[in-house]
Amino acid sequence: MYTQAYTISLGFQSLFITSFSFFFLSALVSLHNTVFKYQKTKNLALGRIL
C-alpha cells in the first residue's frame, strides 16, 4: 500500500515536472518569436526612416 502510494506520487511529480518544463519551453519559444518579430519590424521601420 505504501509503495503504491509512493509510486503514484512519484508519477505525479514526474508528470508535473514534465508539463512544467514543456510549458516553460513553449513560453520561451513564444517570447523569442515575439522578440524576433519586434526586432524585424524595428529594423524595417528604421530602414524606412533612413
N, CA, C and O atoms as a Tripos MOL2 file, in Angstrom:
@<TRIPOS>MOLECULE
protein
  200   199    50     0     0
PROTEIN
NO_CHARGES

@<TRIPOS>ATOM
      1 N           0.8410   -1.2010    0.0000 N.3       1 MET1
      2 CA          0.0000    0.0000    0.0000 C.3       1 MET1
      3 C           0.8810    1.2590    0.0000 C.2       1 MET1
      4 O           0.6650    2.1880   -0.7780 O.2       1 MET1
      5 N           1.8730    1.2620    0.8880 N.am      2 TYR2
      6 CA          2.7600    2.4230    0.9960 C.3       2 TYR2
      7 C           3.5620    2.6140   -0.2960 C.2       2 TYR2
      8 O           3.6850    3.7260   -0.8090 O.2       2 TYR2
      9 N           4.1060    1.4990   -0.8090 N.am      3 THR3
     10 CA          4.9100    1.5860   -2.0360 C.3       3 THR3
     11 C           4.0580    2.0430   -3.2110 C.2       3 THR3
     12 O           4.5320    2.7760   -4.0790 O.2       3 THR3
     13 N           2.7920    1.6090   -3.2400 N.am      4 GLN4
     14 CA          1.8910    2.0050   -4.3270 C.3       4 GLN4
     15 C           1.6550    3.5200   -4.2830 C.2       4 GLN4
     16 O           1.7110    4.1980   -5.3090 O.2       4 GLN4
     17 N           1.3930    4.0310   -3.0900 N.am      5 ALA5
     18 CA          1.1670    5.4700   -2.9290 C.3       5 ALA5
     19 C           2.4280    6.2430   -3.3080 C.2       5 ALA5
     20 O           2.3560    7.2980   -3.9390 O.2       5 ALA5
     21 N           3.5810    5.7080   -2.9150 N.am      6 TYR6
     22 CA          4.8540    6.3420   -3.2340 C.3       6 TYR6
     23 C           5.0570    6.3910   -4.7480 C.2       6 TYR6
     24 O           5.4760    7.4110   -5.2940 O.2       6 TYR6
     25 N           4.7560    5.2790   -5.4180 N.am      7 THR7
     26 CA          4.8960    5.2130   -6.8770 C.3       7 THR7
     27 C           3.9660    6.2090   -7.5460 C.2       7 THR7
     28 O           4.3580    6.8830   -8.4990 O.2       7 THR7
     29 N           2.7310    6.3090   -7.0520 N.am      8 ILE8
     30 CA          1.7480    7.2370   -7.6230 C.3       8 ILE8
     31 C           2.2240    8.6780   -7.4450 C.2       8 ILE8
     32 O           2.1520    9.4780   -8.3780 O.2       8 ILE8
     33 N           2.7070    9.0070   -6.2520 N.am      9 SER9
     34 CA          3.1830   10.3740   -6.0000 C.3       9 SER9
     35 C           4.3920   10.6820   -6.8730 C.2       9 SER9
     36 O           4.5360   11.7990   -7.3710 O.2       9 SER9
     37 N           5.2600    9.6940   -7.0590 N.am     10 LEU10
     38 CA          6.4330    9.8610   -7.9070 C.3      10 LEU10
     39 C           6.0030   10.1070   -9.3460 C.2      10 LEU10
     40 O           6.5740   10.9480  -10.0400 O.2      10 LEU10
     41 N           4.9900    9.3660   -9.7880 N.am     11 GLY11
     42 CA          4.4650    9.5360  -11.1380 C.3      11 GLY11
     43 C           3.8780   10.9220  -11.3310 C.2      11 GLY11
     44 O           4.1010   11.5640  -12.3580 O.2      11 GLY11
     45 N           3.1280   11.3790  -10.3420 N.am     12 PHE12
     46 CA          2.5360   12.7200  -10.4040 C.3      12 PHE12
     47 C           3.6300   13.7840  -10.4440 C.2      12 PHE12
     48 O           3.5250   14.7750  -11.1660 O.2      12 PHE12
     49 N           4.6810   13.5600   -9.6560 N.am     13 GLN13
     50 CA          5.7900   14.5030   -9.5980 C.3      13 GLN13
     51 C           6.4790   14.6020  -10.9520 C.2      13 GLN13
     52 O           6.7530   15.7010  -11.4330 O.2      13 GLN13
     53 N           6.7590   13.4540  -11.5700 N.am     14 SER14
     54 CA          7.4330   13.4610  -12.8700 C.3      14 SER14
     55 C           6.5360   14.0790  -13.9320 C.2      14 SER14
     56 O           7.0100   14.7890  -14.8190 O.2      14 SER14
     57 N           5.2280   13.8030  -13.8370 N.am     15 LEU15
     58 CA          4.2660   14.3710  -14.7820 C.3      15 LEU15
     59 C           4.2340   15.8920  -14.6400 C.2      15 LEU15
     60 O           4.2240   16.6180  -15.6340 O.2      15 LEU15
     61 N           4.2190   16.3590  -13.4040 N.am     16 PHE16
     62 CA          4.2030   17.7950  -13.1240 C.3      16 PHE16
     63 C           5.4640   18.4620  -13.6650 C.2      16 PHE16
     64 O           5.3980   19.5150  -14.3000 O.2      16 PHE16
     65 N           6.6190   17.8360  -13.4050 N.am     17 ILE17
     66 CA          7.8980   18.3810  -13.8680 C.3      17 ILE17
     67 C           7.9320   18.4310  -15.3920 C.2      17 ILE17
     68 O           8.3860   19.4140  -15.9770 O.2      17 ILE17
     69 N           7.4470   17.3570  -16.0340 N.am     18 THR18
     70 CA          7.4400   17.2930  -17.4970 C.3      18 THR18
     71 C           6.5520   18.3800  -18.0780 C.2      18 THR18
     72 O           6.9550   19.0900  -19.0000 O.2      18 THR18
     73 N           5.3390   18.5130  -17.5380 N.am     19 SER19
     74 CA          4.4050   19.5200  -18.0490 C.3      19 SER19
     75 C           4.9400   20.9270  -17.7910 C.2      19 SER19
     76 O           4.7840   21.8180  -18.6260 O.2      19 SER19
     77 N           5.5680   21.1210  -16.6360 N.am     20 PHE20
     78 CA          6.1250   22.4320  -16.3060 C.3      20 PHE20
     79 C           7.2580   22.7970  -17.2580 C.2      20 PHE20
     80 O           7.3270   23.9260  -17.7440 O.2      20 PHE20
     81 N           8.1530   21.8310  -17.5250 N.am     21 SER21
     82 CA          9.2720   22.1010  -18.4280 C.3      21 SER21
     83 C           8.7680   22.3560  -19.8430 C.2      21 SER21
     84 O           9.3060   23.2010  -20.5580 O.2      21 SER21
     85 N           7.7190   21.6110  -20.2490 N.am     22 PHE22
     86 CA          7.1360   21.8120  -21.5820 C.3      22 PHE22
     87 C           6.5340   23.2100  -21.6840 C.2      22 PHE22
     88 O           6.7150   23.9030  -22.6850 O.2      22 PHE22
     89 N           5.8140   23.6150  -20.6360 N.am     23 PHE23
     90 CA          5.2070   24.9450  -20.5940 C.3      23 PHE23
     91 C           6.2880   26.0230  -20.6340 C.2      23 PHE23
     92 O           6.1580   27.0210  -21.3430 O.2      23 PHE23
     93 N           7.3550   25.8110  -19.8640 N.am     24 PHE24
     94 CA          8.4630   26.7580  -19.8100 C.3      24 PHE24
     95 C           9.1190   26.8990  -21.1800 C.2      24 PHE24
     96 O           9.4270   28.0080  -21.6180 O.2      24 PHE24
     97 N           9.3330   25.7560  -21.8590 N.am     25 LEU25
     98 CA          9.9500   25.7710  -23.1880 C.3      25 LEU25
     99 C           9.0770   26.5000  -24.1880 C.2      25 LEU25
    100 O           9.5700   27.3120  -24.9710 O.2      25 LEU25
    101 N           7.7710   26.2140  -24.1680 N.am     26 SER26
    102 CA          6.8630   26.8630  -25.1220 C.3      26 SER26
    103 C           6.7980   28.3700  -24.8620 C.2      26 SER26
    104 O           6.7390   29.1660  -25.8000 O.2      26 SER26
    105 N           6.8090   28.7550  -23.5820 N.am     27 ALA27
    106 CA          6.7980   30.1780  -23.2430 C.3      27 ALA27
    107 C           8.0770   30.8490  -23.7360 C.2      27 ALA27
    108 O           8.0450   31.9630  -24.2590 O.2      27 ALA27
    109 N           9.1980   30.1580  -23.5650 N.am     28 LEU28
    110 CA         10.4870   30.6750  -24.0140 C.3      28 LEU28
    111 C          10.4900   30.8580  -25.5230 C.2      28 LEU28
    112 O          10.9670   31.8750  -26.0290 O.2      28 LEU28
    113 N           9.9570   29.8710  -26.2470 N.am     29 VAL29
    114 CA          9.9090   29.9280  -27.7110 C.3      29 VAL29
    115 C           9.0220   31.0770  -28.1720 C.2      29 VAL29
    116 O           9.3940   31.8210  -29.0800 O.2      29 VAL29
    117 N           7.8510   31.2280  -27.5530 N.am     30 SER30
    118 CA          6.9360   32.3040  -27.9500 C.3      30 SER30
    119 C           7.5560   33.6680  -27.6470 C.2      30 SER30
    120 O           7.4040   34.6120  -28.4230 O.2      30 SER30
    121 N           8.2490   33.7640  -26.5250 N.am     31 LEU31
    122 CA          8.9270   35.0080  -26.1690 C.3      31 LEU31
    123 C          10.0040   35.3340  -27.1980 C.2      31 LEU31
    124 O          10.1330   36.4780  -27.6340 O.2      31 LEU31
    125 N          10.7740   34.3210  -27.5800 N.am     32 HIS32
    126 CA         11.8320   34.5020  -28.5780 C.3      32 HIS32
    127 C          11.2390   34.9430  -29.9050 C.2      32 HIS32
    128 O          11.7820   35.8290  -30.5640 O.2      32 HIS32
    129 N          10.1230   34.3280  -30.3030 N.am     33 ASN33
    130 CA          9.4630   34.6930  -31.5560 C.3      33 ASN33
    131 C           8.9740   36.1330  -31.5130 C.2      33 ASN33
    132 O           9.1070   36.8690  -32.4910 O.2      33 ASN33
    133 N           8.4080   36.5360  -30.3810 N.am     34 THR34
    134 CA          7.9070   37.9010  -30.2270 C.3      34 THR34
    135 C           9.0540   38.9020  -30.3370 C.2      34 THR34
    136 O           8.9400   39.9150  -31.0270 O.2      34 THR34
    137 N          10.1530   38.6120  -29.6560 N.am     35 VAL35
    138 CA         11.3210   39.4920  -29.6960 C.3      35 VAL35
    139 C          11.8700   39.5650  -31.1120 C.2      35 VAL35
    140 O          12.2500   40.6360  -31.5850 O.2      35 VAL35
    141 N          11.9100   38.4110  -31.7910 N.am     36 PHE36
    142 CA         12.4280   38.3550  -33.1570 C.3      36 PHE36
    143 C          11.5640   39.1940  -34.0890 C.2      36 PHE36
    144 O          12.0770   39.9520  -34.9130 O.2      36 PHE36
    145 N          10.2310   39.0500  -33.9500 N.am     37 LYS37
    146 CA          9.3020   39.8340  -34.7730 C.3      37 LYS37
    147 C           9.4720   41.3250  -34.4930 C.2      37 LYS37
    148 O           9.4620   42.1420  -35.4140 O.2      37 LYS37
    149 N           9.6300   41.6740  -33.2120 N.am     38 TYR38
    150 CA          9.8090   43.0710  -32.8180 C.3      38 TYR38
    151 C          11.0830   43.6400  -33.4360 C.2      38 TYR38
    152 O          11.0820   44.7480  -33.9710 O.2      38 TYR38
    153 N          12.1640   42.8760  -33.3570 N.am     39 GLN39
    154 CA         13.4360   43.3100  -33.9330 C.3      39 GLN39
    155 C          13.2960   43.5070  -35.4360 C.2      39 GLN39
    156 O          13.8170   44.4710  -35.9970 O.2      39 GLN39
    157 N          12.5830   42.5810  -36.0870 N.am     40 LYS40
    158 CA         12.3900   42.6340  -37.5290 C.3      40 LYS40
    159 C          11.6150   43.8910  -37.9180 C.2      40 LYS40
    160 O          12.0140   44.6130  -38.8320 O.2      40 LYS40
    161 N          10.5070   44.1520  -37.2240 N.am     41 THR41
    162 CA          9.6780   45.3240  -37.5370 C.3      41 THR41
    163 C          10.4390   46.6050  -37.2230 C.2      41 THR41
    164 O          10.3150   47.5970  -37.9420 O.2      41 THR41
    165 N          11.2270   46.5870  -36.1460 N.am     42 LYS42
    166 CA         12.0200   47.7540  -35.7770 C.3      42 LYS42
    167 C          13.0450   48.0470  -36.8690 C.2      42 LYS42
    168 O          13.2380   49.1980  -37.2630 O.2      42 LYS42
    169 N          13.7000   46.9900  -37.3520 N.am     43 ASN43
    170 CA         14.6860   47.1590  -38.4210 C.3      43 ASN43
    171 C          14.0210   47.6670  -39.6910 C.2      43 ASN43
    172 O          14.5800   48.5140  -40.3890 O.2      43 ASN43
    173 N          12.8210   47.1510  -39.9980 N.am     44 LEU44
    174 CA         12.0910   47.5970  -41.1830 C.3      44 LEU44
    175 C          11.7210   49.0720  -41.0500 C.2      44 LEU44
    176 O          11.8550   49.8450  -41.9990 O.2      44 LEU44
    177 N          11.2530   49.4500  -39.8560 N.am     45 ALA45
    178 CA         10.8720   50.8450  -39.6150 C.3      45 ALA45
    179 C          12.0960   51.7490  -39.7370 C.2      45 ALA45
    180 O          12.0170   52.8260  -40.3270 O.2      45 ALA45
    181 N          13.2150   51.3160  -39.1870 N.am     46 LEU46
    182 CA         14.4550   52.0920  -39.2800 C.3      46 LEU46
    183 C          14.8810   52.2280  -40.7330 C.2      46 LEU46
    184 O          15.3280   53.2900  -41.1650 O.2      46 LEU46
    185 N          14.7350   51.1370  -41.4820 N.am     47 GLY47
    186 CA         15.0830   51.1570  -42.8970 C.3      47 GLY47
    187 C          14.2150   52.1370  -43.6660 C.2      47 GLY47
    188 O          14.6920   52.8270  -44.5660 O.2      47 GLY47
    189 N          12.9350   52.1960  -43.3060 N.am     48 ARG48
    190 CA         12.0080   53.1180  -43.9790 C.3      48 ARG48
    191 C          12.3700   54.5600  -43.6450 C.2      48 ARG48
    192 O          12.3380   55.4360  -44.5100 O.2      48 ARG48
    193 N          12.7160   54.7950  -42.3810 N.am     49 ILE49
    194 CA         13.0660   56.1530  -41.9510 C.3      49 ILE49
    195 C          14.3570   56.5960  -42.6430 C.2      49 ILE49
    196 O          14.4500   57.7100  -43.1580 O.2      49 ILE49
    197 N          15.3460   55.7060  -42.6440 N.am     50 LEU50
    198 CA         16.6290   56.0160  -43.2790 C.3      50 LEU50
    199 C          16.4710   55.8730  -44.7930 C.2      50 LEU50
    200 O          17.4290   56.0870  -45.5360 O.2      50 LEU50
@<TRIPOS>BOND
     1     1     2 1
     2     2     3 1
     3     3     4 2
     4     3     5 am
     5     5     6 1
     6     6     7 1
     7     7     8 2
     8     7     9 am
     9     9    10 1
    10    10    11 1
    11    11    12 2
    12    11    13 am
    13    13    14 1
    14    14    15 1
    15    15    16 2
    16    15    17 am
    17    17    18 1
    18    18    19 1
    19    19    20 2
    20    19    21 am
    21    21    22 1
    22    22    23 1
    23    23    24 2
    24    23    25 am
    25    25    26 1
    26    26    27 1
    27    27    28 2
    28    27    29 am
    29    29    30 1
    30    30    31 1
    31    31    32 2
    32    31    33 am
    33    33    34 1
    34    34    35 1
    35    35    36 2
    36    35    37 am
    37    37    38 1
    38    38    39 1
    39    39    40 2
    40    39    41 am
    41    41    42 1
    42    42    43 1
    43    43    44 2
    44    43    45 am
    45    45    46 1
    46    46    47 1
    47    47    48 2
    48    47    49 am
    49    49    50 1
    50    50    51 1
    51    51    52 2
    52    51    53 am
    53    53    54 1
    54    54    55 1
    55    55    56 2
    56    55    57 am
    57    57    58 1
    58    58    59 1
    59    59    60 2
    60    59    61 am
    61    61    62 1
    62    62    63 1
    63    63    64 2
    64    63    65 am
    65    65    66 1
    66    66    67 1
    67    67    68 2
    68    67    69 am
    69    69    70 1
    70    70    71 1
    71    71    72 2
    72    71    73 am
    73    73    74 1
    74    74    75 1
    75    75    76 2
    76    75    77 am
    77    77    78 1
    78    78    79 1
    79    79    80 2
    80    79    81 am
    81    81    82 1
    82    82    83 1
    83    83    84 2
    84    83    85 am
    85    85    86 1
    86    86    87 1
    87    87    88 2
    88    87    89 am
    89    89    90 1
    90    90    91 1
    91    91    92 2
    92    91    93 am
    93    93    94 1
    94    94    95 1
    95    95    96 2
    96    95    97 am
    97    97    98 1
    98    98    99 1
    99    99   100 2
   100    99   101 am
   101   101   102 1
   102   102   103 1
   103   103   104 2
   104   103   105 am
   105   105   106 1
   106   106   107 1
   107   107   108 2
   108   107   109 am
   109   109   110 1
   110   110   111 1
   111   111   112 2
   112   111   113 am
   113   113   114 1
   114   114   115 1
   115   115   116 2
   116   115   117 am
   117   117   118 1
   118   118   119 1
   119   119   120 2
   120   119   121 am
   121   121   122 1
   122   122   123 1
   123   123   124 2
   124   123   125 am
   125   125   126 1
   126   126   127 1
   127   127   128 2
   128   127   129 am
   129   129   130 1
   130   130   131 1
   131   131   132 2
   132   131   133 am
   133   133   134 1
   134   134   135 1
   135   135   136 2
   136   135   137 am
   137   137   138 1
   138   138   139 1
   139   139   140 2
   140   139   141 am
   141   141   142 1
   142   142   143 1
   143   143   144 2
   144   143   145 am
   145   145   146 1
   146   146   147 1
   147   147   148 2
   148   147   149 am
   149   149   150 1
   150   150   151 1
   151   151   152 2
   152   151   153 am
   153   153   154 1
   154   154   155 1
   155   155   156 2
   156   155   157 am
   157   157   158 1
   158   158   159 1
   159   159   160 2
   160   159   161 am
   161   161   162 1
   162   162   163 1
   163   163   164 2
   164   163   165 am
   165   165   166 1
   166   166   167 1
   167   167   168 2
   168   167   169 am
   169   169   170 1
   170   170   171 1
   171   171   172 2
   172   171   173 am
   173   173   174 1
   174   174   175 1
   175   175   176 2
   176   175   177 am
   177   177   178 1
   178   178   179 1
   179   179   180 2
   180   179   181 am
   181   181   182 1
   182   182   183 1
   183   183   184 2
   184   183   185 am
   185   185   186 1
   186   186   187 1
   187   187   188 2
   188   187   189 am
   189   189   190 1
   190   190   191 1
   191   191   192 2
   192   191   193 am
   193   193   194 1
   194   194   195 1
   195   195   196 2
   196   195   197 am
   197   197   198 1
   198   198   199 1
   199   199   200 2
@<TRIPOS>SUBSTRUCTURE
     1 MET1         2 RESIDUE 1 A MET
     2 TYR2         6 RESIDUE 1 A TYR
     3 THR3        10 RESIDUE 1 A THR
     4 GLN4        14 RESIDUE 1 A GLN
     5 ALA5        18 RESIDUE 1 A ALA
     6 TYR6        22 RESIDUE 1 A TYR
     7 THR7        26 RESIDUE 1 A THR
     8 ILE8        30 RESIDUE 1 A ILE
     9 SER9        34 RESIDUE 1 A SER
    10 LEU10       38 RESIDUE 1 A LEU
    11 GLY11       42 RESIDUE 1 A GLY
    12 PHE12       46 RESIDUE 1 A PHE
    13 GLN13       50 RESIDUE 1 A GLN
    14 SER14       54 RESIDUE 1 A SER
    15 LEU15       58 RESIDUE 1 A LEU
    16 PHE16       62 RESIDUE 1 A PHE
    17 ILE17       66 RESIDUE 1 A ILE
    18 THR18       70 RESIDUE 1 A THR
    19 SER19       74 RESIDUE 1 A SER
    20 PHE20       78 RESIDUE 1 A PHE
    21 SER21       82 RESIDUE 1 A SER
    22 PHE22       86 RESIDUE 1 A PHE
    23 PHE23       90 RESIDUE 1 A PHE
    24 PHE24       94 RESIDUE 1 A PHE
    25 LEU25       98 RESIDUE 1 A LEU
    26 SER26      102 RESIDUE 1 A SER
    27 ALA27      106 RESIDUE 1 A ALA
    28 LEU28      110 RESIDUE 1 A LEU
    29 VAL29      114 RESIDUE 1 A VAL
    30 SER30      118 RESIDUE 1 A SER
    31 LEU31      122 RESIDUE 1 A LEU
    32 HIS32      126 RESIDUE 1 A HIS
    33 ASN33      130 RESIDUE 1 A ASN
    34 THR34      134 RESIDUE 1 A THR
    35 VAL35      138 RESIDUE 1 A VAL
    36 PHE36      142 RESIDUE 1 A PHE
    37 LYS37      146 RESIDUE 1 A LYS
    38 TYR38      150 RESIDUE 1 A TYR
    39 GLN39      154 RESIDUE 1 A GLN
    40 LYS40      158 RESIDUE 1 A LYS
    41 THR41      162 RESIDUE 1 A THR
    42 LYS42      166 RESIDUE 1 A LYS
    43 ASN43      170 RESIDUE 1 A ASN
    44 LEU44      174 RESIDUE 1 A LEU
    45 ALA45      178 RESIDUE 1 A ALA
    46 LEU46      182 RESIDUE 1 A LEU
    47 GLY47      186 RESIDUE 1 A GLY
    48 ARG48      190 RESIDUE 1 A ARG
    49 ILE49      194 RESIDUE 1 A ILE
    50 LEU50      198 RESIDUE 1 A LEU
